[in-house]
């Protein structure tokens, strides 16, 4: 029995006061709308609260029935909800900011990109971008379809098993090293770091693609026990590593947040370049992939992605 059929059975067996909710669920379970449509039904329901119970039930039934025949395709065209999430410890892609009301909100590069996508395709609405999760949790949510899309990860063979990478990439990151401000070391490549031996320990974030990349290079003394940017910068200051390998964008943001500009410096060298993408879960409807791809192409060709990055 389909979801809609189950809801019809429930509707027939319930009292009038509860039937409207079941009917709305049955309408929303139609394949034409899916879970990505915002219906006008909630608005219709709110408008009926002023009426007497009998009028509410009769009027709401008529409104909902009409919506099931006429308004649902319009509602589907009005909004496609794309579930997403923010990431912890990922400034400036996702960073806590103060709103005009004084409460903490998540902002940053990826939030700006999501809002830009909504502007170029008004049918798309992202939900969940204020929910901050660890990276591992974000990846599992994509893998199992708990979220539809996520902004700001590089390609990897593992991720391509359960995600579609939207082309073109959103932006590129240059990877470099941070050192103590009083350390006069200069490097031009990883070969220079290898020659330092045990005096060239590289700190890198635990579980990151960066850690896997460094290990694959061989011959480097790597400490990947630090779980975040701040933890690794503190280790660097304490002399528990000579370098912290991270993209320059994230280093600048975190060093500034912690007020460590006079204690840590970023080396003027690019050791690697990494492209960041918008990912879509392979469990998301094909329409979501298509619309997001078209939106990203518009943002790139119109220069909006470059303008967003220039802010950071």
C-alpha positions in Angstrom: 0.0 0.0 0.0 1.4 3.4 -0.9 1.9 6.2 1.7 -1.0 8.1 0.2 -3.3 5.0 0.6 -2.3 4.5 4.2 -3.1 8.1 4.9 -6.6 7.7 3.3 -7.3 4.8 5.6 -6.2 6.8 8.6 -8.3 9.7 7.4 -11.5 7.5 7.2 -11.0 6.2 10.7 -10.3 9.5 12.5 -12.5 12.1 14.1 -13.2 15.2 12.0 -10.9 17.3 14.2 -7.9 15.2 13.2 -8.8 14.5 9.6 -7.4 17.7 8.1 -3.8 16.8 9.2 -4.0 13.3 7.7 -5.5 14.7 4.5 -2.7 17.2 4.2 -0.2 14.4 4.7 -1.9 12.3 2.0 -1.8 15.2 -0.4 1.9 15.9 0.3 2.8 12.2 -0.2 1.9 12.5 -3.9 5.0 11.7 -6.1 4.5 14.9 -8.0 5.6 16.9 -4.9 8.0 14.7 -3.0 9.6 15.9 0.2 11.2 18.9 -1.5 7.9 20.9 -2.0 6.7 23.5 0.4 2.9 23.5 0.1 0.5 26.4 0.6 -1.5 24.1 2.8 0.0 25.4 6.0 -1.0 28.9 5.1 -4.5 27.8 4.3 -4.7 26.0 7.7 -3.6 29.1 9.6 -6.2 31.2 7.9 -9.0 28.9 9.2 -8.1 29.1 12.9 -10.4 32.2 13.4 -13.5 30.2 12.3 -15.7 28.0 14.4 -14.7 24.3 14.5 -17.5 23.2 12.1 -16.5 25.9 9.6 -12.8 25.0 10.1 -13.4 21.4 9.3 -15.6 22.0 6.3 -13.7 24.9 4.9 -10.3 23.3 5.4 -11.5 20.1 3.7 -12.6 22.1 0.7 -9.4 24.2 0.7 -7.2 21.1 1.0 -9.1 19.2 -1.6 -8.8 22.1 -4.0 -5.1 22.4 -3.3 -4.7 18.7 -4.0 -6.1 19.2 -7.5 -4.8 22.6 -8.4 -2.4 24.2 -6.0 0.1 21.4 -5.4 1.8 21.7 -8.8 2.1 25.4 -8.2 3.5 24.8 -4.7 6.1 22.5 -6.2 7.1 25.2 -8.7 7.3 27.7 -5.8 9.9 26.0 -3.6 12.2 23.0 -3.6 13.6 22.4 -0.2 17.2 21.3 -0.2 18.4 20.0 3.2 22.0 20.9 4.1 24.2 21.5 7.2 27.0 23.7 8.4 30.3 22.4 9.6 32.0 23.0 12.9 35.5 24.5 13.0 35.5 25.4 9.3 36.0 29.2 9.3 35.6 31.1 7.0 33.5 28.6 5.1 31.2 28.4 8.1 31.7 30.8 11.0 29.6 32.1 13.9 28.6 35.7 13.5 26.5 38.1 15.6 23.1 39.0 14.0 21.6 42.5 14.4 19.6 41.0 17.3 22.7 39.9 19.1 22.3 36.1 18.7 24.9 33.9 17.1 24.2 32.9 13.5 26.2 30.9 11.1 27.7 32.9 8.2 30.7 32.6 6.0 31.6 31.8 2.4 29.3 28.8 2.0 26.3 30.6 3.6 26.9 33.4 1.1 27.0 30.9 -1.7 23.8 29.2 -0.6 22.0 32.6 -0.5 23.3 33.4 -4.0 22.0 30.1 -5.3 18.6 31.0 -3.9 18.7 34.3 -5.7 19.5 32.9 -9.1 17.0 30.1 -8.7 14.1 31.4 -6.5 12.5 27.9 -6.4 15.4 26.6 -4.3 15.4 27.0 -0.6 18.1 25.6 1.7 17.2 24.4 5.2 19.6 23.3 8.0 22.4 25.7 7.2 22.4 26.9 10.8 23.0 23.4 12.1 26.7 22.9 12.8 28.0 19.4 12.6 31.4 17.7 12.7 32.8 16.9 9.2 32.4 13.2 9.7 28.8 13.6 10.6 28.2 15.8 7.6 29.7 13.2 5.3 27.5 10.4 6.8 24.4 12.6 6.4 25.2 13.0 2.7 25.9 9.3 2.4 22.6 8.2 3.9 20.5 11.0 2.4 19.8 12.8 5.6 20.9 15.9 3.9 20.7 16.6 0.1 23.6 18.9 -0.5 26.7 20.4 1.2 28.9 23.3 0.3 32.7 23.2 0.4 34.5 19.9 0.1 37.2 18.7 -2.3 37.0 15.6 -4.5 38.0 12.2 -3.2 37.4 8.7 -4.4 35.5 7.9 -1.2 33.2 10.9 -1.5 32.5 10.2 -5.1 30.9 6.9 -4.1 28.0 8.7 -2.4 28.0 12.2 -3.7 27.7 14.1 -7.0 30.3 16.9 -7.4 28.7 19.9 -9.1 30.8 21.4 -11.8 32.3 24.0 -12.0 34.1 24.1 -8.6 33.0 26.9 -6.2 36.5 28.2 -5.5 40.2 27.1 -5.1 42.3 26.9 -1.9 46.0 27.3 -1.6 47.6 25.1 1.0 50.6 26.3 2.9 52.3 26.1 6.4 52.0 28.2 9.5 54.9 28.5 11.9 55.8 30.3 15.0 56.5 34.0 14.3 60.0 33.7 15.7 60.9 30.7 13.5 62.9 32.0 10.5 62.5 28.7 8.5 61.7 29.1 4.8 60.6 26.3 2.5 59.7 26.0 -1.2 58.5 22.4 -1.3 57.9 19.3 0.8 61.5 18.2 -0.1 62.7 21.1 2.1 60.5 19.8 4.9 61.8 16.2 4.5 65.4 17.4 4.9 64.5 18.7 8.3 63.7 15.2 9.6 62.3 15.1 13.1 62.8 18.9 13.3 60.1 19.3 10.6 57.0 17.8 12.2 53.9 18.8 10.4 50.6 19.2 12.3 47.5 18.4 10.3 43.8 18.1 11.2 42.7 14.6 12.3 40.6 12.7 9.7 41.0 15.4 7.0 41.8 14.8 3.4 44.9 16.9 4.0 46.2 14.2 6.5 45.7 11.5 3.9 47.4 13.5 1.2 50.5 14.1 3.4 50.8 10.5 4.4 50.6 9.5 0.8 53.7 11.7 0.0 56.0 9.6 2.2 59.0 10.7 4.1 57.3 13.3 6.2 57.0 13.5 10.0 53.3 14.0 10.5 51.2 14.5 13.6 47.5 14.1 12.8 46.2 13.9 16.4 44.9 17.5 16.5 41.1 17.6 16.0 40.7 21.2 14.9 42.4 24.4 13.7 42.6 25.9 17.2 44.0 22.7 18.8 46.7 22.6 16.2 47.6 26.2 16.4 47.9 25.8 20.2 50.2 22.8 19.7 52.3 24.9 17.3 52.7 27.6 19.9 53.7 25.0 22.5 56.4 23.6 20.2 54.7 20.3 19.7 55.2 20.6 15.9 57.1 23.0 13.6 54.5 23.4 10.9 50.7 23.4 10.7 49.5 22.4 7.2 46.3 24.1 6.2 44.8 26.2 3.5 45.8 29.9 3.8 42.1 31.0 3.9 41.3 29.0 7.0 44.6 29.9 8.7 44.1 33.6 8.3 40.6 33.4 9.6 41.5 31.3 12.7 44.7 33.2 13.5 42.6 36.4 13.4 39.8 34.9 15.5 42.3 33.8 18.2 44.3 37.1 18.1 47.5 35.3 17.3 48.7 37.6 14.4 51.9 38.5 16.4 52.7 35.0 17.4 52.1 32.9 14.2 53.0 33.6 10.6 51.9 32.0 7.4 54.7 31.0 5.0 54.5 32.7 1.6 54.4 29.5 -0.4 51.7 27.4 -2.0 52.4 23.7 -1.6 49.1 22.5 -3.1 45.9 23.8 -4.6 42.5 22.2 -3.9 39.2 22.9 -5.5 36.1 23.0 -3.4 32.7 21.9 -4.7 29.0 21.8 -3.9 28.2 18.2 -3.2 24.8 16.5 -3.7 23.9 13.2 -2.2 23.2 10.5 -4.7 20.0 9.8 -2.8 18.7 13.3 -3.7 16.2 13.6 -6.5 17.8 14.2 -10.0 15.9 17.5 -10.2 17.9 18.8 -7.3 21.2 18.0 -9.0 20.1 19.6 -12.3 18.9 22.8 -10.7 21.9 23.2 -8.5 24.2 22.6 -11.4 22.5 25.3 -13.4 22.6 27.7 -10.5 26.3 27.2 -9.9 27.1 27.7 -13.6 25.2 31.0 -13.5 27.1 32.2 -10.4 30.4 31.3 -11.9 29.8 32.8 -15.4 28.3 36.0 -13.8 31.3 36.5 -11.6 29.3 36.1 -8.3 31.5 33.3 -6.9 34.6 35.5 -7.4 32.9 38.5 -5.7 31.9 36.3 -2.7 35.5 35.1 -2.4 36.9 38.6 -2.6 35.1 39.4 0.6 37.2 36.9 2.5 
